[in-house]
Amino acid sequence: MMPVTEDELADVIRDADGPLEVRGGGTRGIACKGAIVSTAGLTGITLYEPGALTLVVKAGTPLAEVEAALAAEGQRLAFEPTDMRRLLGTGGEPTIGGVVATNASGPRRIQVGACRDHLLGVRFVDGTGNIVKNGGRVMKNVTGYDLVKLLAGSYGTLGVMTEVSLKVLPLPQAMASVAITGLDDMQAVAAMSAALGSPYDVTGAAFVNGRVVVRLEGFGESVTYRAEKLMRELATFGAASVTDFDWQALRDCAVFGNRSGDVWRVSIRPSRMPDTVAALRAGGEVDVIADWGGGLLWVLCRAERDLRADITTGHATRVRGTGGAFPRFHPEPAPVATLSTGLRRRFDPRRILNPGVMG
């Protein structure tokens, strides 16, 4: 089913007599048993005001179309939405609704926040077929209960988004990456923390294959100046230099795309990165990439296992792999699970929207 209007979507959901699999571009490997409801018919940019830094777009609009329209005006989605096709081996085209539904956010999250922090308003159809509007279309008109942030990251289990309003930001003139090689996990965390705590407006900090890489963005002369100053400050950790680095490949965890094994995302406090990585390695053979200054670990497991048995803090999400009896999402603490159940009962009392996707 591919409704082309919000009212048609509401009718589909209202008349459903069984589970529905909500699908955008189908690029993120999220599936459940049920009739497929695609948002691909809900497309188009309905309002774009570059001067106001706001964009309103229908949920099924391809992400590439949105990014092209923004780039033509020298703007971007600053939260750097991920594209999981190379990692998951999926086809299709990512949609802006799928980005919001999964709260897809890249390396720049450490500076500008996640997708939900740029979301101004949403329109969606809940599990009873009711059309709901929350938030606003511009930054000065965001009112009401914050269902906006609730919908972000809900994976279509609370409602099917039809339209989203987003804050956008200017594209930078220049970018530079500063790298230090030969560091262990403890040194890497210290170096990334020093960079993030500096006054040089760091927009990315990662640890890949023994190398810390830090990103700076902005006006050309400013980037050059800040890169030179940052290299001097990081000299205590080792020789620092400006280097080429593929931030998009890091964003999408593309390095694990052609390698076999399960892939997990582990979110932790950055200071716990060394201990967490040591625990993961003690549990079996793994490869680890750190993003967000050490707060996000991409983990490739050679053998099927539940990483949650090895970590004592944070939470782990299985991104790729069958997982056996292991759920995709980290089990919620009892009080949070009670809240989640209550929310789903309110927005989808029949439990027909993506049942089982989030537990």
PyMOL commands that set and color helices and strands:
alter all, ss='L'
color gray80, all
select helices_A, chain A and resi 6-15+50-52+63-71+85-88+96-101+109-112+115-118+139-141+147-151+185-196+220-237+247-251+254-256+270-282+292-294+307-309+334-347
alter helices_A, ss='H'
color red, helices_A
select strands_A, chain A and resi 20-23+35-38+45-49+54-58+75-76+119-126+131-135+159-167+169-170+174-181+202-208+211-218+240-243+262-267+286-291+296-301+315-320
alter strands_A, ss='S'
color yellow, strands_A
deselect
rebuild
show_as cartoon
